[in-house]
Amino acid sequence: MRFFTFLLLMFASLSARADAFYVLVGYICDIKNDQLQITYDGAYSEQGEAMVAHKRKTQWNPWTLVTAKDENHIGSLKTIRHDCHLSDGVYNISISPSPGNLNPNGRCGAWMTASAKVTKGRKTVRAISRFDNDCEDSDHPIITRVTIKPGHAIAEVLTVPWNEFYK
């Protein structure tokens, strides 16, 4: 019950702000184009609400992947695991929340981003420890797309400046 109270308070505090920001992390296993794409999208207010309302089955709000330890602390993190079958084999996708801190009352407040890892066999193809940086770090860009294609040694990474992502 505490977990639901915790989440309710978190979402209520976001909803109460005129410019609440929403984030979705996910993936697209595009068999037709023979590629895997990891996605990180964000939007404010009504656009954010619409984005969440129309999310794919393979997208998650990072907050839905946490459980509360108590009313003030995050307890555990859930990892989503799926496979993507492309022409050269099976890619394993792991997506997890990545809290700015484990105390919503601490530095950055209830700040959350996500992490992702793609492996093929025992080899890590690409790992992202955080799509977004520290809440006080607007100097580093935000990772919004990682595209993996068979036959390409390096994944394509798309970033946008912090102030463009949060515009």
C-alpha positions as CSV (number, residue, x, y, z in Angstrom):
1,M,0.0,0.0,0.0
2,R,2.9,2.4,0.8
3,F,4.2,1.9,-2.8
4,F,0.9,3.1,-4.2
5,T,0.7,6.0,-1.8
6,F,4.3,6.9,-2.8
7,L,3.5,6.8,-6.5
8,L,0.3,8.7,-6.1
9,L,2.1,11.5,-4.2
10,M,4.8,11.6,-6.9
11,F,2.3,11.8,-9.8
12,A,0.0,14.2,-7.9
13,S,2.9,16.6,-7.3
14,L,3.8,16.4,-11.0
15,S,0.1,17.0,-12.0
16,A,-0.2,20.0,-9.7
17,R,2.5,21.8,-11.6
18,A,1.4,23.7,-14.7
19,D,4.4,22.4,-16.7
20,A,4.8,18.8,-15.6
21,F,7.4,16.9,-17.6
22,Y,6.7,13.3,-18.8
23,V,9.3,10.7,-19.9
24,L,9.0,7.4,-21.7
25,V,11.9,4.9,-22.3
26,G,11.4,2.0,-24.6
27,Y,12.5,0.1,-27.7
28,I,11.4,-0.6,-31.3
29,C,12.3,-4.0,-32.8
30,D,12.0,-3.0,-36.4
31,I,12.3,-6.3,-38.3
32,K,11.2,-4.8,-41.6
33,N,14.2,-2.4,-41.5
34,D,16.4,-4.9,-39.7
35,Q,17.2,-2.6,-36.8
36,L,16.7,-2.2,-33.1
37,Q,16.1,1.3,-31.6
38,I,16.2,2.3,-28.0
39,T,14.1,5.4,-27.4
40,Y,13.9,8.1,-24.7
41,D,11.2,10.7,-25.2
42,G,10.0,13.6,-23.1
43,A,7.3,16.3,-23.3
44,Y,5.6,18.9,-21.0
45,S,2.0,19.1,-19.9
46,E,-0.7,18.3,-22.4
47,Q,1.9,17.0,-25.0
48,G,3.4,14.8,-22.3
49,E,0.0,13.5,-21.2
50,A,-0.8,12.7,-24.9
51,M,2.6,11.0,-25.3
52,V,1.9,8.7,-22.3
53,A,-1.7,8.1,-23.4
54,H,-0.5,6.8,-26.8
55,K,2.6,5.0,-25.7
56,R,3.7,1.8,-27.4
57,K,3.5,-1.6,-25.5
58,T,7.3,-1.3,-25.5
59,Q,7.5,2.0,-23.7
60,W,7.5,2.7,-19.9
61,N,7.5,5.6,-17.6
62,P,10.7,5.0,-15.5
63,W,8.7,5.7,-12.3
64,T,6.5,2.6,-13.0
65,L,9.6,0.5,-12.7
66,V,10.3,1.4,-9.0
67,T,8.9,0.1,-5.7
68,A,9.0,2.2,-2.5
69,K,11.0,1.2,0.5
70,D,8.9,3.6,2.6
71,E,7.1,6.9,2.0
72,N,10.4,8.8,1.4
73,H,12.8,6.2,-0.2
74,I,12.9,4.1,-3.3
75,G,13.3,0.5,-2.4
76,S,13.9,-1.6,-5.5
77,L,14.2,-1.2,-9.3
78,K,12.5,-3.4,-11.9
79,T,14.3,-4.3,-15.1
80,I,12.3,-5.0,-18.3
81,R,13.9,-7.7,-20.5
82,H,12.9,-8.5,-24.0
83,D,14.5,-10.0,-27.2
84,C,14.7,-8.6,-30.7
85,H,15.2,-11.0,-33.5
86,L,17.2,-9.4,-36.4
87,S,18.8,-11.0,-39.5
88,D,22.1,-11.7,-37.7
89,G,20.7,-13.1,-34.4
90,V,18.9,-12.3,-31.2
91,Y,19.5,-9.1,-29.3
92,N,18.7,-9.0,-25.6
93,I,17.3,-5.7,-24.3
94,S,17.3,-4.6,-20.6
95,I,15.7,-1.3,-19.5
96,S,15.8,-0.1,-15.9
97,P,14.9,3.1,-14.1
98,S,17.9,5.2,-13.0
99,P,17.0,7.4,-10.1
100,G,18.9,10.7,-9.5
101,N,18.9,9.6,-5.8
102,L,17.1,7.1,-3.7
103,N,15.4,9.8,-1.6
104,P,12.8,11.9,-3.3
105,N,13.4,14.6,-0.6
106,G,17.1,14.7,-1.4
107,R,19.1,16.6,-4.0
108,C,17.1,16.9,-7.3
109,G,14.0,15.8,-5.6
110,A,12.0,13.0,-7.2
111,W,14.2,13.0,-10.3
112,M,14.3,9.9,-12.5
113,T,15.9,8.8,-15.8
114,A,16.5,5.4,-17.2
115,S,19.3,3.0,-18.3
116,A,19.5,0.4,-21.0
117,K,21.7,-2.4,-22.2
118,V,21.7,-4.4,-25.4
119,T,23.6,-7.6,-25.7
120,K,24.0,-10.2,-28.4
121,G,25.1,-13.5,-26.9
122,R,27.7,-12.6,-24.2
123,K,28.8,-9.4,-26.0
124,T,27.5,-6.0,-24.9
125,V,26.5,-4.1,-28.0
126,R,25.6,-0.9,-26.2
127,A,25.1,0.2,-22.6
128,I,23.6,3.5,-21.5
129,S,24.0,4.1,-17.8
130,R,21.7,7.2,-18.0
131,F,19.9,8.8,-20.9
132,D,19.7,12.1,-19.0
133,N,22.3,13.6,-16.7
134,D,22.1,15.0,-13.2
135,C,19.3,17.4,-12.7
136,E,21.8,20.3,-12.3
137,D,23.8,19.3,-15.3
138,S,22.5,21.1,-18.4
139,D,25.9,21.1,-20.1
140,H,25.6,17.5,-21.3
141,P,23.2,16.4,-24.1
142,I,20.4,14.0,-23.6
143,I,20.5,10.6,-25.4
144,T,17.2,10.2,-27.2
145,R,17.9,7.4,-29.7
146,V,20.3,4.5,-30.0
147,T,20.0,2.5,-33.3
148,I,21.6,-0.9,-33.7
149,K,21.9,-2.5,-37.1
150,P,23.3,-5.9,-38.0
151,G,26.7,-5.5,-39.7
152,H,27.5,-2.2,-38.1
153,A,30.2,-2.3,-35.4
154,I,29.0,0.8,-33.7
155,A,25.5,1.8,-32.7
156,E,24.2,5.2,-33.9
157,V,23.6,7.5,-31.0
158,L,21.3,10.6,-31.3
159,T,21.6,13.3,-28.7
160,V,19.9,16.6,-28.2
161,P,21.0,19.6,-26.1
162,W,19.5,19.6,-22.6
163,N,17.6,22.9,-23.3
164,E,16.1,21.4,-26.5
165,F,14.9,18.3,-24.7
166,Y,13.3,20.3,-21.9
167,K,11.9,23.1,-24.1
